[in-house]
Amino acid sequence: MSIVNLKFVQGERFYFGDNVLPCFETGIPLLKRRLDQLTDADNIVIAFPDDGAWKRFHKQLDHFPMVVCAKVREGDKRIVRVKEGNPSGCHVVIVDDLVQSGGTLIECQKVLAAHGATKVSAYVTHAVFPKNSWKKFVHKNGENTKDAFAYFWFTDSCSPTVKNIENKAPFEVLSLAGSIADALQI
């Protein structure tokens, strides 16, 4: 069984039946390869929308400068602030395990841009996007790029999402096929 980026902290124990050998994998190497291809690869800062995302991913991204945000939910409203780090003058990539409505990512983008980020992008392993909530991220003609995500990377772990949003800016699919094949040694 190969499990990709479930909500777990490195070192946590999971118990499966005697006949199941879990193999915990991550999509972060895919993101790192993609970031290396960018023209501004030397100006990347990684941001986490909350402490949970930082705990899950910071060790895999420790060669990048980091920003940690904090969020508070009040009903449907999300209040986000920069807790630590400096996004000013940088291409900031928000990293999280999954996205559903996208509200937290949008609020993080606004706060990071207000703190001087030149570009904001996002990466999530699992892009769920119920009720077509992905549409709020699609680039529109004449849109101010400061209010939009430069890139939005996600893996192909949720195939209905891939079918709905592939080839629509700013979305870009990072395939897990190679990582899973390597994990299964096939």
N, CA and C of each residue as an Amber inpcrd file, in Angstrom:
protein
   558
   0.8490000  -1.1570000   0.0000000   0.0000000   0.0000000   0.0000000
   0.9050000   1.2320000   0.0000000   0.6600000   2.1240000  -0.9320000
   1.3960000   3.3780000  -0.9830000   0.4520000   4.5020000  -0.5930000
   0.8480000   5.3040000   0.3810000   0.0230000   6.4010000   0.8820000
   0.7850000   7.6950000   0.6410000   0.1380000   8.6480000  -0.0160000
   0.8010000   9.9000000  -0.3720000   0.2380000  11.0320000   0.4720000
   1.1060000  11.6230000   1.3210000   0.8190000  12.8220000   2.1010000
  -0.4940000  12.8070000   2.8630000  -0.7330000  11.7920000   3.6250000
  -1.8520000  11.8740000   4.5580000  -1.4660000  12.8530000   5.6550000
  -2.4460000  13.2870000   6.4240000  -2.1280000  14.2140000   7.5160000
  -1.4240000  13.4420000   8.6230000  -0.1250000  13.3770000   8.5370000
   0.6610000  12.7470000   9.5860000   1.9440000  13.5180000   9.7560000
   2.4780000  13.4480000  10.9330000   3.7490000  14.0740000  11.2300000
   4.8030000  12.9760000  11.1650000   5.9350000  13.2700000  10.5680000
   6.9950000  12.2920000  10.4470000   7.2390000  11.6270000  11.7900000
   7.3020000  10.3240000  11.7900000   7.5620000   9.6070000  13.0300000
   6.3010000   9.1050000  13.7160000   5.1240000   9.6160000  13.3330000
   3.8860000   9.1030000  13.9160000   3.6930000   7.6690000  13.4840000
   3.1100000   6.8570000  14.3160000   2.8920000   5.4510000  14.0050000
   1.4670000   5.2260000  13.5070000   1.3430000   4.4230000  12.4690000
   0.0500000   3.9850000  11.9970000   0.0430000   2.4720000  12.0770000
  -1.0780000   1.9090000  12.4060000  -1.1630000   0.4650000  12.5510000
  -2.0930000  -0.1110000  11.5040000  -1.5790000  -1.0660000  10.7540000
  -2.3260000  -1.7410000   9.7230000  -2.3180000  -3.2320000  10.0550000
  -3.1100000  -4.0030000   9.3420000  -3.1090000  -5.4440000   9.5420000
  -1.7380000  -6.0320000   9.2390000  -1.5360000  -7.2620000   9.6660000
  -0.2450000  -7.9170000   9.4960000   0.1800000  -8.0700000   8.0430000
  -0.7740000  -8.0860000   7.1320000  -0.4530000  -8.3080000   5.7270000
  -0.2840000  -7.0190000   4.9350000  -0.2820000  -5.8810000   5.6230000
  -0.1760000  -4.5980000   4.9410000   1.1140000  -3.9010000   5.3650000
   1.9220000  -3.5740000   4.3910000   3.1410000  -2.8220000   4.6500000
   2.9670000  -1.4430000   4.0210000   2.6590000  -0.4260000   4.8420000
   2.4520000   0.9080000   4.2610000   3.7710000   1.5260000   3.8240000
   3.6890000   2.2720000   2.7670000   4.8430000   3.0070000   2.2460000
   4.4050000   4.4680000   2.1460000   4.8670000   5.2960000   3.0580000
   4.4650000   6.7040000   3.0810000   5.3140000   7.4870000   2.0890000
   4.6460000   8.1610000   1.1800000   5.3090000   8.9270000   0.1340000
   4.8620000  10.3810000   0.2010000   5.5790000  11.2230000  -0.4970000
   5.2400000  12.6390000  -0.5470000   5.4110000  13.1600000  -1.9690000
   4.6520000  14.1830000  -2.2990000   4.7810000  14.8310000  -3.5950000
   5.8010000  15.9580000  -3.5900000   6.4110000  16.2250000  -2.4470000
   7.3500000  17.3510000  -2.3390000   8.5230000  17.2500000  -3.3200000
   9.1150000  16.0700000  -3.5680000  10.1820000  16.0280000  -4.5800000
   9.7240000  16.5060000  -5.9600000   8.4740000  16.2550000  -6.3060000
   7.9360000  16.7550000  -7.5750000   7.9170000  18.2810000  -7.5820000
   7.4800000  18.8550000  -6.4680000   7.4640000  20.3140000  -6.3540000
   8.8820000  20.8730000  -6.4510000   9.8190000  20.2810000  -5.7340000
  11.1960000  20.7800000  -5.7480000  11.7910000  20.7560000  -7.1550000
  11.5170000  19.6900000  -7.8970000  11.9970000  19.6240000  -9.2890000
  11.3870000  20.7420000 -10.1180000  10.0990000  21.0030000  -9.9170000
   9.4220000  22.0570000 -10.6890000   9.9570000  23.4320000 -10.3120000
  10.1920000  23.6590000  -9.0290000  10.7310000  24.9510000  -8.6000000
  12.1180000  25.1940000  -9.1860000  12.9290000  24.1490000  -9.2980000
  14.2680000  24.2850000  -9.8900000  14.2210000  24.7350000 -11.3420000
  13.0960000  24.5080000 -12.0180000  12.9560000  24.8730000 -13.4310000
  12.5430000  26.3300000 -13.6360000  12.1450000  27.0030000 -12.5810000
  11.6630000  28.3800000 -12.7130000  12.8150000  29.3470000 -12.9370000
  12.5380000  30.4140000 -13.6820000  13.5720000  31.4220000 -13.9260000
  13.9530000  32.1630000 -12.6470000  13.0300000  32.2100000 -11.6780000
  13.3240000  32.8810000 -10.4100000  13.5610000  31.8770000  -9.2710000
  14.1150000  30.7080000  -9.6240000  14.3290000  29.6350000  -8.6420000
  15.1890000  30.0810000  -7.4600000  16.0540000  31.0530000  -7.6770000
  16.9180000  31.5360000  -6.5940000  16.2240000  32.5700000  -5.6990000
  14.9650000  32.8670000  -5.9860000  14.2260000  33.8740000  -5.2180000
  12.9340000  33.2970000  -4.6260000  12.9240000  31.9880000  -4.3940000
  11.7360000  31.3070000  -3.8730000  11.7520000  31.3220000  -2.3450000
  10.6080000  31.6140000  -1.7720000  10.3700000  31.4830000  -0.3340000
   9.1790000  30.5390000  -0.1960000   9.2720000  29.5860000   0.7200000
   8.1690000  28.6630000   0.9700000   7.3350000  29.2140000   2.1180000
   6.0100000  29.2170000   1.9360000   5.0950000  29.6720000   2.9900000
   4.1710000  28.5290000   3.3730000   3.8330000  28.4970000   4.6320000
   2.8880000  27.5110000   5.1470000   1.6900000  28.2590000   5.6990000
   0.4710000  27.8210000   5.3820000  -0.7120000  28.5480000   5.8350000
  -0.9730000  28.4210000   7.3310000  -0.3260000  27.4420000   7.9660000
  -0.5280000  27.2400000   9.4070000   0.5940000  26.3710000   9.9570000
   0.6120000  26.2160000  11.2760000   1.6490000  25.4130000  11.9200000
   1.5830000  23.9480000  11.5030000   0.3850000  23.4360000  11.2340000
   0.2380000  22.0410000  10.8190000   0.9740000  21.7590000   9.5270000
   0.8420000  22.6310000   8.5440000   1.5450000  22.4590000   7.2670000
   3.0520000  22.5740000   7.4910000   3.4650000  23.5170000   8.3400000
   4.8930000  23.6500000   8.6470000   5.4260000  22.3470000   9.2460000
   4.7080000  21.7750000  10.2010000   5.1500000  20.5250000  10.8350000
   5.2740000  19.3970000   9.8220000   4.3340000  19.3160000   8.8840000
   4.3480000  18.2380000   7.9030000   5.4660000  18.3760000   6.8770000
   5.7850000  19.5990000   6.4650000   6.6350000  19.7740000   5.2860000
   7.9670000  20.4860000   5.4970000   8.1880000  21.1730000   6.5920000
   9.3680000  22.0400000   6.6650000  10.6900000  21.2920000   6.5460000
  10.7720000  20.0820000   7.0490000  12.0420000  19.3470000   6.9740000
  12.4060000  18.9860000   5.5410000  11.4190000  18.8060000   4.6960000
  11.6750000  18.4620000   3.2950000  12.0240000  19.6890000   2.4570000
  11.7880000  20.8710000   3.0100000  12.0020000  22.1180000   2.2690000
  12.9490000  23.0620000   3.0150000  13.7910000  22.5040000   3.8800000
  14.5780000  23.3470000   4.7890000  15.6880000  24.1480000   4.1250000
  15.9600000  23.9090000   2.8460000  16.9730000  24.7310000   2.1690000
  16.3740000  26.0150000   1.5720000  15.0710000  26.2020000   1.7290000
  14.4080000  27.4310000   1.2850000  14.1580000  28.3370000   2.4880000
  14.2040000  29.6600000   2.2840000  13.6960000  30.5520000   3.3370000
  12.2020000  30.2640000   3.5210000  11.6950000  30.4980000   4.7250000
  10.3070000  30.1380000   5.0120000   9.5280000  31.2620000   5.6720000
   8.2250000  31.2130000   5.4230000   7.2550000  32.0850000   6.0710000
   6.1900000  31.1710000   6.6570000   5.8110000  31.4340000   7.8800000
   4.7200000  30.6780000   8.4980000   3.5830000  31.6460000   8.7760000
   2.4140000  31.2950000   8.3010000   1.2240000  32.1030000   8.5410000
   0.4060000  31.4800000   9.6750000  -0.4930000  32.2360000  10.1820000
  -1.4290000  31.7470000  11.2010000  -2.8190000  32.1150000  10.7150000
  -3.7640000  31.1970000  10.9540000  -5.1290000  31.4750000  10.5120000
  -6.0960000  31.2080000  11.6480000  -7.1450000  32.0100000  11.6400000
  -8.2370000  31.8350000  12.5870000  -9.5050000  31.8290000  11.7500000
 -10.3650000  30.8750000  12.0070000 -11.6450000  30.8250000  11.2940000
 -12.7310000  31.3780000  12.2030000 -13.4930000  32.2930000  11.6450000
 -14.6720000  32.8300000  12.3260000 -15.8500000  32.5800000  11.4030000
 -16.5180000  31.4490000  11.5900000 -17.5750000  31.0420000  10.6650000
 -16.9600000  30.6990000   9.3330000 -17.4380000  31.3280000   8.2570000
 -16.8700000  31.1130000   6.9310000 -15.6840000  32.0260000   6.6470000
 -15.4170000  32.9650000   7.5340000 -14.3430000  33.9330000   7.3300000
 -13.0270000  33.3950000   7.8840000 -11.9510000  33.6050000   7.1280000
 -10.6130000  33.2170000   7.5560000  -9.7760000  34.4680000   7.7400000
  -9.1550000  34.5790000   8.8880000  -8.2630000  35.6990000   9.1470000
  -6.8480000  35.1310000   9.1610000  -6.0130000  35.6180000   8.2530000
  -4.6520000  35.1180000   8.1040000  -3.6800000  36.2480000   8.3650000
  -2.5810000  35.9100000   9.0340000  -1.5110000  36.8890000   9.2470000
  -0.1740000  36.1800000   9.0860000   0.8760000  36.9420000   8.8280000
   2.2170000  36.3790000   8.7730000   2.7090000  36.2670000  10.2050000
   3.0060000  35.0560000  10.6200000   3.4650000  34.7840000  11.9780000
   4.9800000  34.9600000  12.0890000   5.7140000  34.4270000  11.0880000
   7.1670000  34.5900000  11.0630000   7.6680000  34.4920000   9.6370000
   8.8100000  35.1410000   9.3840000   9.4160000  35.1360000   8.0610000
   9.0970000  36.4050000   7.2940000   9.7910000  36.5660000   6.1560000
   9.6440000  37.7740000   5.3600000   9.4600000  37.4250000   3.8830000
   8.2820000  37.6760000   3.3210000   8.0370000  37.3870000   1.9120000
   8.4310000  38.5040000   0.9440000   8.8640000  39.6340000   1.4580000
   9.0960000  40.8230000   0.6430000  10.1090000  40.5780000  -0.4790000
   9.7100000  40.9540000  -1.6930000  10.5850000  40.8750000  -2.8540000
  10.7930000  39.4790000  -3.4100000  10.0200000  38.5090000  -2.9590000
  10.2420000  37.1160000  -3.3490000   9.0270000  36.4970000  -4.0400000
   9.2960000  35.4040000  -4.7460000   8.2430000  34.5430000  -5.2850000
   7.9270000  33.5530000  -4.1670000   6.7620000  33.6770000  -3.5730000
   6.3820000  32.8580000  -2.4260000   5.4910000  31.7170000  -2.8990000
   5.8300000  30.5090000  -2.4550000   5.0530000  29.3180000  -2.7910000
   4.4210000  28.7820000  -1.5140000   3.0990000  28.8270000  -1.4610000
   2.3560000  28.2990000  -0.3160000   2.2730000  26.7860000  -0.4790000
   2.6440000  26.0420000   0.5590000   2.6440000  24.5760000   0.5100000
   1.6690000  24.0340000   1.5520000   0.7670000  23.1630000   1.0970000
  -0.1730000  22.5180000   2.0100000  -0.5020000  21.1330000   1.4630000
  -1.1720000  20.3260000   2.2860000  -1.4700000  18.9620000   1.8650000
  -2.6960000  18.8870000   0.9710000  -3.7120000  19.7010000   1.2320000
  -4.8960000  19.6360000   0.3880000  -5.6020000  20.9750000   0.3310000
  -6.4170000  21.1030000  -0.6950000  -7.2620000  22.2860000  -0.8480000
  -8.6710000  21.8050000  -1.1360000  -9.6270000  22.4810000  -0.5120000
 -11.0290000  22.2030000  -0.8130000 -11.6450000  23.4800000  -1.3870000
 -12.1470000  24.3590000  -0.5510000 -12.7500000  25.5880000  -1.0700000
 -11.6950000  26.5670000  -1.5710000 -10.4950000  26.5140000  -0.9980000
  -9.4260000  27.4310000  -1.3930000  -9.4020000  28.7180000  -0.6100000
 -10.3280000  28.8830000   0.3410000 -10.4070000  30.1340000   1.0880000
  -9.1400000  30.4820000   1.8450000  -8.5400000  29.5140000   2.4870000
  -7.3160000  29.7880000   3.2440000  -6.1840000  30.1960000   2.3110000
  -6.0340000  29.5020000   1.1740000  -4.9710000  29.8570000   0.2290000
  -5.1650000  31.2650000  -0.3260000  -6.3870000  31.6160000  -0.6290000
  -6.6620000  32.9640000  -1.1480000  -6.3220000  34.0230000  -0.1120000
  -6.7090000  33.7990000   1.1340000  -6.3900000  34.7670000   2.1930000
  -4.8820000  34.8500000   2.4250000  -4.1880000  33.7200000   2.3660000
  -2.7200000  33.7340000   2.4890000  -2.1040000  34.5330000   1.3480000
  -2.6000000  34.3220000   0.1420000  -2.0680000  35.0570000  -1.0110000
  -2.2080000  36.5580000  -0.8100000  -3.3530000  36.9850000  -0.3320000
  -3.5850000  38.4130000  -0.1060000  -2.6150000  38.9770000   0.9290000
  -2.4220000  38.2510000   2.0250000  -1.5420000  38.7180000   3.0960000
  -0.0910000  38.7390000   2.6270000   0.3350000  37.7110000   1.9040000
   1.7120000  37.6570000   1.4090000   1.9740000  38.7780000   0.4000000
   1.0220000  39.0370000  -0.4890000   1.1630000  40.1440000  -1.4440000
   1.2210000  41.4800000  -0.7080000   0.4000000  41.6350000   0.3210000
   0.4040000  42.8750000   1.1090000   1.7320000  43.0690000   1.8420000
   2.4310000  41.9620000   2.1290000   3.7380000  42.0260000   2.7870000
   4.8880000  42.0780000   1.7760000   4.5800000  42.3140000   0.5040000
   5.6140000  42.5800000  -0.4840000   6.0440000  41.4350000  -1.3690000
   5.3730000  40.2880000  -1.3260000   5.7180000  39.1940000  -2.2390000
   5.5180000  39.6650000  -3.6750000   6.4880000  39.4000000  -4.5420000
   6.3660000  39.8180000  -5.9410000   5.4430000  38.8960000  -6.7220000
   5.4200000  37.6080000  -6.3540000   4.5210000  36.6040000  -6.9350000
   4.1380000  35.6470000  -5.8230000   2.9530000  35.0740000  -5.9340000
   2.5240000  34.0260000  -5.0070000   1.9970000  32.8590000  -5.8250000
   2.4890000  31.6760000  -5.5030000   2.0310000  30.4360000  -6.1190000
   1.6030000  29.4940000  -5.0080000   1.0490000  28.3450000  -5.3860000
   0.6240000  27.3660000  -4.3820000   0.9210000  25.9610000  -4.8690000
   1.1530000  25.0680000  -3.8990000   1.2820000  23.6340000  -4.1530000
   0.4470000  22.9010000  -3.1150000  -0.3530000  21.9510000  -3.5730000
  -1.0510000  21.0260000  -2.6910000  -0.9260000  19.6340000  -3.2860000
  -0.8520000  18.6510000  -2.4160000  -0.8090000  17.2780000  -2.9050000
  -2.1780000  16.8680000  -3.4230000  -3.2180000  17.1880000  -2.6650000
  -4.5670000  16.7450000  -3.0160000  -5.4640000  17.9490000  -3.2940000
  -5.8070000  18.1480000  -4.5450000  -6.7130000  19.2280000  -4.9420000
  -8.1190000  18.6320000  -5.0520000  -8.9170000  18.7970000  -4.0080000
 -10.2500000  18.1990000  -3.9530000 -11.2620000  19.0850000  -4.6900000
 -11.3240000  20.3460000  -4.3490000 -12.1700000  21.3410000  -5.0030000
 -13.6270000  20.9030000  -5.2010000 -14.3730000  20.6590000  -4.1110000
 -15.7920000  20.3230000  -4.2860000 -16.5590000  21.5120000  -4.8740000
 -17.6370000  21.2100000  -5.5450000 -18.5370000  22.2290000  -6.1100000
 -17.8060000  23.2110000  -7.0270000 -16.8180000  22.7070000  -7.7630000
 -16.0650000  23.5430000  -8.7210000 -15.4290000  24.7740000  -8.0850000
 -15.0140000  24.6410000  -6.8280000 -14.3930000  25.7880000  -6.1470000
 -13.0680000  26.1900000  -6.7930000 -12.5230000  25.3800000  -7.6830000
 -11.2930000  25.7110000  -8.4040000 -11.4750000  26.9300000  -9.3060000
 -12.7050000  27.2060000  -9.6930000 -12.9490000  28.2890000 -10.6560000
 -12.4810000  29.6510000 -10.1490000 -12.4580000  29.8500000  -8.8300000
 -12.0230000  31.1500000  -8.2960000 -10.5260000  31.4000000  -8.4890000
  -9.7680000  30.3650000  -8.9000000  -8.3320000  30.5050000  -9.1230000
  -7.9650000  30.6980000 -10.5900000  -8.8880000  30.4480000 -11.4980000
  -8.5930000  30.5070000 -12.9270000  -8.3000000  31.9440000 -13.3360000
  -7.2300000  32.1190000 -14.1120000  -6.8740000  33.4480000 -14.6020000
  -7.9430000  33.9550000 -15.5520000  -8.3050000  35.2060000 -15.3610000
  -9.2860000  35.8480000 -16.2300000  -8.5830000  36.9170000 -17.0630000
  -9.0490000  37.1460000 -18.2570000  -8.4420000  38.1740000 -19.1180000
  -8.4740000  39.5230000 -18.4210000  -7.3410000  40.2080000 -18.4530000
  -7.2480000  41.5330000 -17.8680000  -7.1120000  41.5450000 -16.3560000
  -6.9750000  40.3680000 -15.7450000  -6.8650000  40.2960000 -14.2880000
  -5.5150000  40.8340000 -13.8340000  -5.5250000  41.5740000 -12.7510000
  -4.2950000  42.0720000 -12.1490000  -3.5240000  40.8780000 -11.6020000
  -2.3120000  40.6330000 -12.1170000  -1.5560000  39.4560000 -11.7100000
  -1.1720000  39.4890000 -10.2360000  -1.1570000  40.6420000  -9.6230000
  -0.8550000  40.7250000  -8.1890000  -1.9750000  40.0780000  -7.3640000
  -3.1830000  40.0200000  -7.9190000  -4.3190000  39.4110000  -7.2250000
  -4.5190000  37.9510000  -7.5980000  -3.6400000  37.3940000  -8.4310000
  -3.8020000  36.0250000  -8.9040000  -2.5790000  35.1880000  -8.5370000
  -2.7680000  33.8870000  -8.4800000  -1.6460000  32.9850000  -8.2590000
  -0.8640000  32.8470000  -9.5530000   0.4670000  32.9460000  -9.4510000
   1.3110000  32.7750000 -10.6300000   1.2130000  31.3420000 -11.1350000
   1.3370000  30.3890000 -10.2120000   1.2060000  28.9620000 -10.5100000
   0.3900000  28.3270000  -9.3910000  -0.3000000  27.2600000  -9.7510000
  -0.9850000  26.4510000  -8.7430000  -0.7130000  24.9940000  -9.1150000
   0.2740000  24.4000000  -8.4190000   0.6580000  23.0240000  -8.6940000
  -0.1070000  22.0840000  -7.7860000  -0.4950000  20.9350000  -8.3230000
  -1.1490000  19.9000000  -7.5320000  -0.8530000  18.5600000  -8.1940000
  -0.9850000  17.4930000  -7.4210000  -0.7340000  16.1710000  -7.9920000
  -2.0140000  15.6050000  -8.5870000  -1.8520000  14.4940000  -9.2530000
  -2.9930000  13.8270000  -9.8730000  -3.6550000  12.8060000  -8.9510000
  -3.5880000  13.0440000  -7.6380000  -4.1870000  12.1200000  -6.6690000
  -5.7190000  12.1430000  -6.7010000  -6.3060000  13.2090000  -7.1960000
  -7.7710000  13.3260000  -7.3010000  -8.1230000  13.4500000  -8.7820000
  -8.3530000  12.3140000  -9.4310000  -8.5160000  12.3260000 -10.8910000
  -9.6840000  13.1800000 -11.4000000 -10.8260000  13.2690000 -10.6950000
 -11.8810000  14.1550000 -11.2180000 -11.4170000  15.6190000 -11.3090000
 -10.6110000  16.0390000 -10.3610000 -10.0950000  17.4060000 -10.3940000
  -9.1940000  17.6050000 -11.6030000  -8.3180000  16.6440000 -11.8480000
  -7.4140000  16.7450000 -12.9960000  -8.2150000  16.9210000 -14.2820000
  -9.2580000  16.1290000 -14.4480000 -10.0870000  16.2120000 -15.6590000
 -10.7320000  17.5950000 -15.8010000 -11.1430000  18.1790000 -14.6810000
 -11.8260000  19.4800000 -14.7220000 -10.8960000  20.6500000 -15.0020000
  -9.6600000  20.5950000 -14.4990000  -8.8640000  21.8310000 -14.5310000
  -7.5230000  21.7440000 -15.2410000  -7.1860000  20.5960000 -15.8460000
  -5.9120000  20.5680000 -16.5480000  -5.9540000  21.5540000 -17.7170000
  -4.8160000  22.1520000 -17.9810000  -4.6400000  23.1370000 -19.0620000
  -5.3770000  24.4460000 -18.8350000  -5.7030000  24.7510000 -17.5880000
  -6.2960000  26.0480000 -17.2610000  -5.3280000  26.7830000 -16.3420000
  -4.8690000  27.9460000 -16.7710000  -3.9450000  28.7330000 -15.9400000
  -4.6700000  29.1930000 -14.6820000  -4.0040000  29.1040000 -13.5580000
  -2.5910000  28.8690000 -13.2610000  -2.2630000  27.4150000 -12.9200000
  -3.1990000  26.4860000 -13.1770000  -3.0340000  25.1080000 -12.7150000
  -2.0100000  24.3270000 -13.5280000  -1.2800000  23.4760000 -12.8150000
  -0.3020000  22.6010000 -13.4430000  -0.2560000  21.3030000 -12.6380000
  -0.4610000  20.1830000 -13.3230000  -0.4950000  18.8700000 -12.6750000
   0.9170000  18.2940000 -12.5800000   1.2600000  17.8100000 -11.3980000
   2.5200000  17.0960000 -11.1860000   2.1490000  15.6280000 -10.9610000
   2.5510000  14.7650000 -11.8600000   2.1270000  13.3670000 -11.8190000
   2.8600000  12.5580000 -10.7480000   2.0730000  11.7940000 -10.0060000
   2.6140000  10.9000000  -8.9800000   3.0260000   9.5430000  -9.5490000
   2.7570000   9.2710000 -10.8100000   2.9780000   7.9450000 -11.3800000
   4.4110000   7.4520000 -11.1750000   5.3850000   8.2710000 -11.4790000
   6.7820000   7.8610000 -11.3150000   7.1430000   7.5890000  -9.8680000
   6.6660000   8.4430000  -8.9750000   6.9510000   8.2630000  -7.5420000
   6.3260000   6.9720000  -7.0260000   5.0980000   6.7010000  -7.4380000
   4.4230000   5.4780000  -6.9940000   5.1150000   4.2500000  -7.5800000
   5.4940000   4.3120000  -8.8470000   6.2100000   3.1850000  -9.4660000
   7.5310000   2.9280000  -8.7420000   8.2380000   3.9950000  -8.4070000
   9.4930000   3.8350000  -7.6680000   9.2610000   3.2050000  -6.3050000
   8.2000000   3.6610000  -5.6190000   7.8870000   3.1230000  -4.2950000
   7.5260000   1.6400000  -4.3680000   6.8520000   1.2590000  -5.4470000
   6.4530000  -0.1380000  -5.6210000   7.5460000  -0.9650000  -6.2910000
   8.6000000  -0.2820000  -6.7070000   9.7490000  -0.9010000  -7.3770000
   9.3290000  -1.6690000  -8.6160000   8.5170000  -0.9800000  -9.4650000
   8.1040000  -1.6080000 -10.7280000   8.6690000  -0.8390000 -11.9110000
